[in-house]
């Protein structure tokens, strides 16, 4: 038998029995909403239907720098999840997020999930987000507006937006430096305790962990809350506005220990295919193609849509799920999506590049 054939067959066998056999650490570029966006990604070996954790950097940062700051790759490697480090749409090279409290960045995040799903068959019930400073604000926004996508969130030194309506209790792990303005973080805590219907009395661990006498971290744990959710609040004595110093806690490990308890459809009581809660200010419909899916904003979950080419030929007839429809293996060109049957029907053009 041909040796080359034997070698290829052995490689295929290795991939099918052990998952992905090679660690992937690279930067992914995507065209989303007419803008070029980038994300540092880490995919460990041996994954099988992996969870995904978003790490969102703060002001004047980048995904690549935050990858180095958090050492999230080490945690991802040990626990076999995919780590994503998106970069802000840098204005003038500042690396500053232009929308911290709304939904402006989420089409980019959703496109990243679609791409990871197409490549690695991710577990959509186990999607999580953590972030520092501006990234903490965005993590709160993920919980407020996309509780049907993110199973749990962990903002660090970020604040809750002024108004928040959740579809379900979202497990919350807040962290801040005790030298920051603690009162405002405690206000965020109080709002989330109310949203998750948590008991007001905490279980306090000082220092945390109790086995580490030199740790400057203090943990307040609230729960069990509604639908088996919980709220954790860590404050770190002597620390200011920063990602936690590893001499106190390995924050990425702590975040994963919290996240791994929760998934959509189990502890959170929400099916990942259930109705979508769109942000209240999606006044217009927008349509964009990314990685074999057509992503829609301003269209309700479960709505039937039709796609035709410019000659009027029907190309797809589908129902919106997770804010998108599948649109694979179609040639390049312009297509027209119609929301179809309702009196509010809207036609939108989109491009498959």
Phi, psi and omega per residue, in radians:
X1 nan 2.518 -3.124
X2 -1.039 2.238 -3.094
X3 -1.102 -0.679 3.122
X4 -1.050 -0.693 3.126
X5 -1.123 -0.749 3.141
X6 -1.063 -0.755 -3.134
X7 -1.083 -0.782 3.135
X8 -1.115 -0.709 -3.139
X9 -1.112 -0.686 3.120
X10 -1.122 -0.694 3.120
X11 -1.116 -0.750 3.109
X12 -1.068 -0.744 3.118
X13 -1.075 -0.700 3.112
X14 -1.091 -0.750 -3.126
X15 -1.162 -0.707 -3.062
X16 -1.319 -0.460 -3.110
X17 -1.642 -0.397 -3.027
X18 -2.104 0.194 -3.067
X19 1.330 -2.731 -3.126
X20 -1.291 2.207 -2.963
X21 -1.595 0.030 -3.099
X22 -2.389 2.268 3.058
X23 -1.112 2.395 3.130
X24 -2.041 2.083 3.058
X25 -2.308 1.928 -3.020
X26 -2.728 -3.136 3.031
X27 -2.010 2.206 -3.120
X28 -1.757 2.337 3.074
X29 -1.952 2.364 3.138
X30 -2.342 2.545 3.011
X31 -1.689 1.963 -3.090
X32 -2.299 2.176 3.121
X33 1.029 0.584 3.125
X34 1.387 0.119 -3.136
X35 -2.140 2.544 3.060
X36 -1.466 2.110 -3.137
X37 -2.069 2.715 -3.114
X38 -2.357 2.727 -3.108
X39 -2.660 2.210 2.982
X40 -1.328 2.326 -3.109
X41 -2.216 2.605 3.046
X42 -2.331 2.111 3.134
X43 -2.108 1.934 -3.106
X44 -1.327 2.892 3.065
X45 -1.267 2.773 2.999
X46 1.277 0.330 -3.124
X47 -1.358 2.629 3.054
X48 -2.562 1.983 -3.058
X49 0.811 1.098 -2.975
X50 -1.351 2.711 2.912
X51 -1.292 2.875 3.106
X52 -2.271 2.300 3.074
X53 -2.078 2.139 2.996
X54 -1.491 2.286 2.997
X55 -1.968 1.993 -3.013
X56 -1.882 2.089 -3.060
X57 -1.294 2.932 3.091
X58 -1.618 -2.967 -3.104
X59 -1.077 2.560 3.105
X60 1.073 0.505 -3.132
X61 -2.086 -2.929 3.080
X62 -2.704 2.860 3.106
X63 -1.061 -0.764 -3.129
X64 -1.092 -0.737 3.111
X65 -1.149 -0.677 -3.126
X66 -1.218 -0.544 3.037
X67 -1.011 -0.759 3.114
X68 -1.223 -0.688 -3.091
X69 -1.151 -0.763 -3.018
X70 -1.476 -0.411 -3.005
X71 0.958 0.586 -3.139
X72 -1.115 -0.425 3.129
X73 -1.074 -0.644 -3.133
X74 -1.111 -0.767 3.110
X75 -1.152 -0.724 3.121
X76 -1.078 -0.693 -3.118
X77 -1.137 -0.742 -3.126
X78 -1.181 -0.588 -2.982
X79 -1.955 0.021 2.999
X80 1.069 0.845 2.956
X81 -2.071 2.831 3.096
X82 -1.545 2.283 3.106
X83 -1.846 2.225 3.121
X84 -2.032 2.326 -3.121
X85 -2.192 1.401 -3.115
X86 -1.171 2.636 3.041
X87 -1.827 2.524 3.058
X88 -1.091 2.708 3.020
X89 -1.308 1.488 -2.931
X90 -1.070 2.121 3.046
X91 -1.649 1.978 -3.096
X92 1.166 0.410 3.095
X93 1.327 0.285 -3.052
X94 -1.446 -0.358 -3.101
X95 1.163 0.596 -3.107
X96 -1.862 2.299 3.141
X97 -1.240 2.254 -3.085
X98 -1.455 -0.204 3.118
X99 -2.505 1.841 -3.099
X100 -1.712 -0.366 -2.970
X101 -2.072 -0.022 3.136
X102 -2.049 -2.577 -3.019
X103 -2.009 0.217 -3.024
X104 -1.055 -0.563 -3.098
X105 -1.581 -0.150 -2.987
X106 -1.291 -0.471 2.973
X107 -1.020 -0.642 3.061
X108 -1.122 -0.819 -3.138
X109 -1.107 -0.700 3.133
X110 -1.165 -0.647 3.080
X111 -1.117 -0.654 3.067
X112 -1.095 -0.744 3.106
X113 -1.102 -0.750 3.109
X114 -1.037 -0.730 -3.139
X115 -1.158 -0.775 3.108
X116 -1.108 -0.658 3.124
X117 -1.139 -0.757 3.134
X118 -1.101 -0.615 -3.074
X119 -1.536 -0.656 -2.935
X120 -2.221 0.052 3.102
X121 0.945 1.090 -3.077
X122 -1.224 2.868 3.053
X123 -1.597 1.813 -3.075
X124 -1.246 -0.137 3.042
X125 -1.490 -0.115 -3.085
X126 -2.234 1.188 3.080
X127 -1.989 2.281 -3.022
X128 -2.366 2.844 3.095
X129 -2.508 2.365 2.948
X130 -2.309 2.731 -3.126
X131 -2.937 2.747 -3.109
X132 -1.924 2.375 3.055
X133 1.021 -1.996 3.055
X134 -0.961 -0.643 3.081
X135 -1.146 -0.493 3.039
X136 -1.200 -0.704 3.042
X137 -1.012 -0.806 -3.110
X138 -1.131 -0.610 3.092
X139 -1.111 -0.717 3.050
X140 -1.071 -0.732 3.127
X141 -1.077 -0.633 3.093
X142 -1.045 -0.740 3.134
X143 -1.207 -0.653 -3.092
X144 -1.223 -0.807 -2.965
X145 -1.842 -0.287 -3.051
X146 -2.305 0.805 -3.134
X147 -1.234 -0.158 3.048
X148 -1.584 -0.021 3.105
X149 -1.976 -0.785 -3.053
X150 -1.694 2.115 -3.083
X151 -1.322 -0.505 3.116
X152 -2.829 2.745 -3.133
X153 -2.371 2.788 -3.107
X154 -2.546 1.409 3.109
X155 -1.286 2.449 3.066
X156 -2.039 2.086 3.099
X157 0.930 0.636 3.026
X158 -2.162 2.853 -3.050
X159 -2.066 2.750 3.071
X160 -1.290 2.452 3.062
X161 -1.170 2.907 -3.001
X162 -1.063 -0.745 -3.135
X163 -2.187 2.488 -3.100
X164 -2.583 2.204 3.075
X165 -2.127 2.026 -3.121
X166 -1.829 2.547 3.117
X167 -1.425 -0.381 -3.128
X168 -2.691 2.840 3.034
X169 -1.115 2.224 -3.125
X170 -1.894 2.051 3.082
X171 -0.962 2.307 -2.968
X172 -2.259 2.269 3.089
X173 -2.202 1.788 -3.121
X174 -1.706 2.492 3.068
X175 -2.392 2.413 3.078
X176 -2.650 2.800 3.070
X177 -1.464 2.382 -3.090
X178 -1.130 -0.332 3.096
X179 -1.442 -0.112 3.010
X180 -1.373 -3.137 -3.137
X181 -1.372 1.596 -2.988
X182 -1.068 -0.593 -3.055
X183 -1.019 -0.677 -3.105
X184 -1.241 -0.587 3.075
X185 -1.205 -0.626 3.114
X186 -1.206 -0.525 3.013
X187 -1.113 -0.748 3.072
X188 -1.039 -0.748 3.098
X189 -1.001 -0.825 -3.081
X190 -1.086 -0.690 3.097
X191 -1.087 -0.760 -3.085
X192 -1.265 -0.560 3.041
X193 -1.057 -0.665 3.115
X194 -1.229 -0.762 -3.132
X195 -1.082 -0.701 -3.112
X196 -1.546 -0.025 3.137
X197 0.981 0.998 -3.086
X198 -1.662 2.722 2.978
X199 -1.145 2.580 -3.072
X200 -1.365 -0.352 -3.092
X201 -1.561 2.273 -3.094
X202 -1.699 2.809 2.896
X203 -1.742 2.025 -3.014
X204 -1.771 2.300 3.064
X205 -2.118 1.977 -3.087
X206 -2.454 1.984 -0.026
X207 -1.359 2.902 3.015
X208 -2.022 2.314 -0.139
X209 -1.258 2.725 -3.061
X210 -1.091 -0.408 -3.125
X211 -1.352 -0.165 -3.097
X212 -1.960 1.672 -3.047
X213 -1.129 -0.429 -3.094
X214 -1.568 -0.087 -3.124
X215 -1.168 2.434 3.100
X216 -1.679 0.098 -3.090
X217 -1.534 2.501 3.054
X218 -2.175 2.255 -3.108
X219 -2.007 2.287 2.979
X220 -1.970 2.121 -3.096
X221 -1.973 2.312 -3.130
X222 -2.125 2.221 3.111
X223 2.765 3.071 -0.042
X224 -1.237 2.484 3.106
X225 -1.747 -2.999 -3.094
X226 -0.997 2.434 3.124
X227 0.953 0.656 3.069
X228 1.083 0.390 3.045
X229 -1.420 3.135 3.109
X230 -2.725 2.937 3.035
X231 -2.297 2.221 3.023
X232 -1.995 2.470 3.074
X233 -2.322 2.013 3.067
X234 -1.837 2.274 2.954
X235 -2.065 2.507 -3.041
X236 -2.110 1.975 -3.082
X237 -1.106 2.344 3.088
X238 1.417 -0.006 -3.117
X239 -1.828 2.493 3.080
X240 -1.764 -2.468 -3.051
X241 -1.485 1.601 -3.084
X242 -2.824 2.782 2.934
X243 -1.127 2.363 -2.996
X244 -0.916 2.389 3.110
X245 -1.156 2.264 -3.090
X246 -1.145 -0.202 3.060
X247 -1.227 -0.329 3.052
X248 -1.693 -0.987 -3.106
X249 -2.497 2.541 2.913
X250 -1.531 1.656 -2.931
X251 -1.038 -0.707 -3.135
X252 -1.062 -0.677 3.092
X253 -1.155 -0.738 -3.140
X254 -1.113 -0.731 3.141
X255 -1.095 -0.801 -3.130
X256 -1.137 -0.666 3.101
X257 -1.023 -0.598 3.072
X258 -1.307 -0.874 -3.061
X259 -1.014 -0.744 -2.959
X260 -1.128 -0.210 3.098
X261 -1.332 -0.273 -2.923
X262 -2.197 2.500 3.003
X263 -2.632 2.684 3.039
X264 -1.145 2.460 3.103
X265 1.543 -0.109 3.071
X266 -2.169 -1.675 -3.089
X267 -1.108 -0.463 -3.055
X268 -1.619 -0.216 3.045
X269 1.229 0.380 3.130
X270 -2.220 2.275 3.080
X271 -1.335 2.418 3.113
X272 -1.158 -0.219 3.093
X273 -1.790 0.195 -3.097
X274 -1.337 -3.112 -3.094
X275 -1.034 2.524 -3.109
X276 -1.627 2.414 3.054
X277 -1.766 1.765 3.127
X278 -1.444 2.719 3.082
X279 -1.071 2.508 -3.015
X280 -1.185 -0.254 -3.075
X281 -1.863 0.438 2.984
X282 -1.399 1.359 -3.050
X283 -1.367 -0.431 -3.100
X284 -2.091 2.672 3.087
X285 -1.514 2.344 3.022
X286 -2.263 2.568 -3.058
X287 -2.330 2.339 3.107
X288 -2.573 2.459 3.117
X289 -1.688 2.299 3.054
X290 -2.639 2.198 2.950
X291 0.902 0.847 3.054
X292 1.394 0.185 3.103
X293 -2.348 2.605 3.025
X294 -1.815 1.993 -3.111
X295 -1.603 2.308 -3.088
X296 -2.111 2.380 2.956
X297 -2.031 2.473 3.141
X298 1.500 0.158 3.103
X299 -2.054 2.227 -3.071
X300 -1.187 2.649 3.047
X301 -1.052 2.431 3.090
X302 1.518 -0.074 3.122
X303 -1.280 2.405 3.105
X304 -1.488 2.292 3.136
X305 -2.223 2.727 3.128
X306 -2.192 2.487 3.102
X307 -2.124 2.259 3.080
X308 -2.158 2.787 3.003
X309 -1.492 -3.114 -3.062
X310 -1.235 -0.183 3.065
X311 -1.642 0.034 3.117
X312 1.552 0.085 -3.139
X313 -1.353 2.291 3.131
X314 -1.208 2.191 -3.116
X315 -1.897 -0.607 -3.114
X316 -2.630 2.525 3.068
X317 -2.385 1.848 -2.936
X318 -2.511 2.930 3.112
X319 -1.924 2.348 -3.098
X320 -1.163 2.203 3.102
X321 -2.388 2.227 -3.065
X322 0.999 0.618 3.087
X323 1.227 0.395 -3.083
X324 -2.747 2.930 2.945
X325 -2.264 2.667 3.077
X326 -1.297 2.437 -3.123
X327 -2.617 1.156 -3.051
X328 -1.674 2.724 2.979
X329 1.038 0.563 3.076
X330 -1.772 2.517 -3.136
X331 -1.192 2.812 3.088
X332 -1.073 2.615 3.091
X333 2.559 -3.067 -3.134
X334 -1.683 2.368 3.112
X335 -2.239 2.826 -3.119
X336 -2.151 2.128 3.096
X337 -1.787 2.315 3.116
X338 -2.108 2.338 3.080
X339 -1.347 -0.091 2.791
X340 1.405 -1.795 -2.704
X341 -1.478 -0.386 -3.046
X342 -1.410 2.882 3.131
X343 -1.219 -0.253 3.095
X344 -1.690 0.410 -3.089
X345 -0.942 2.392 -3.136
X346 -2.320 2.408 3.038
X347 -1.803 2.358 3.140
X348 -2.351 2.351 3.069
X349 -1.576 2.572 3.019
X350 -2.552 2.817 -3.035
X351 -2.013 2.331 2.930
X352 -1.718 1.880 -3.019
X353 -1.310 nan nan
